Amino acid sequence: MRRHRDVEEVLAGYQRRYATGCWTVWGNLPPAKVWHLRRPAPPTARATVPTTPTAPAPAPAPAPAPTTLVGGGR
């Protein structure tokens, strides 16, 4: 009996975490509960990298001064 209860607890946790809907199929004998589950999201690179404080972004380089030609321009 304990093993059955443990399995029910695992299933209930999975349903709480991933269920998006539940309905009863009355055509079955006995009627069956059907759970619609969503797939767990894949881990992202951000989630797998340890979090560290980030340094502020460097300031953009100043724009170059306009060039003025002096002389003959040849």
C-alpha positions as CSV (number, residue, x, y, z in Angstrom):
1,M,0.0,0.0,0.0
2,R,2.9,2.4,0.8
3,R,4.4,1.9,-2.6
4,H,1.1,2.7,-4.3
5,R,0.8,5.9,-2.2
6,D,4.4,6.9,-3.1
7,V,3.6,6.5,-6.9
8,E,0.5,8.6,-6.5
9,E,2.5,11.3,-4.8
10,V,5.0,11.4,-7.6
11,L,2.2,11.6,-10.2
12,A,0.4,14.3,-8.3
13,G,3.6,16.4,-8.1
14,Y,4.2,15.9,-11.9
15,Q,0.5,16.9,-12.6
16,R,0.8,20.0,-10.4
17,R,4.0,21.1,-12.2
18,Y,3.1,20.3,-15.8
19,A,-0.7,19.9,-16.1
20,T,-2.5,22.3,-18.3
21,G,-5.9,20.6,-18.2
22,C,-7.8,17.6,-17.0
23,W,-11.1,16.0,-18.2
24,T,-13.0,12.8,-17.8
25,V,-13.6,10.3,-20.6
26,W,-17.1,8.9,-19.9
27,G,-16.9,6.4,-22.7
28,N,-14.5,4.3,-20.7
29,L,-15.7,1.7,-18.2
30,P,-14.8,2.8,-15.6
31,P,-14.5,6.5,-16.7
32,A,-10.9,7.7,-17.0
33,K,-9.3,11.0,-16.0
34,V,-7.1,12.4,-18.8
35,W,-4.4,14.8,-18.0
36,H,-3.0,17.2,-20.6
37,L,0.6,17.9,-19.7
38,R,3.1,20.4,-21.1
39,R,6.7,19.4,-21.8
40,P,9.2,20.8,-19.3
41,A,11.2,23.7,-20.8
42,P,14.8,22.8,-21.8
43,P,17.5,24.3,-19.7
44,T,18.8,27.6,-21.1
45,A,22.5,28.6,-21.2
46,R,21.7,31.3,-18.7
47,A,20.3,28.7,-16.2
48,T,23.3,26.4,-16.5
49,V,26.0,29.2,-16.0
50,P,26.6,30.1,-12.4
51,T,25.4,33.6,-11.7
52,T,28.2,36.1,-11.0
53,P,28.0,39.9,-10.6
54,T,28.5,41.6,-14.0
55,A,30.6,44.6,-14.6
56,P,29.0,47.6,-16.2
57,A,29.3,47.9,-19.9
58,P,32.2,50.0,-21.1
59,A,31.4,53.5,-22.3
60,P,31.3,53.8,-26.1
61,A,34.3,55.3,-27.8
62,P,34.0,59.0,-28.7
63,A,33.3,59.8,-32.3
64,P,36.4,60.9,-34.3
65,A,36.7,64.6,-34.9
66,P,35.9,65.7,-38.5
67,T,38.9,66.0,-40.8
68,T,39.7,69.3,-42.4
69,L,41.9,69.4,-45.5
70,V,44.4,72.2,-45.6
71,G,46.4,73.0,-48.6
72,G,46.3,72.1,-52.3
73,G,44.4,68.8,-51.8
74,R,46.4,67.1,-54.5
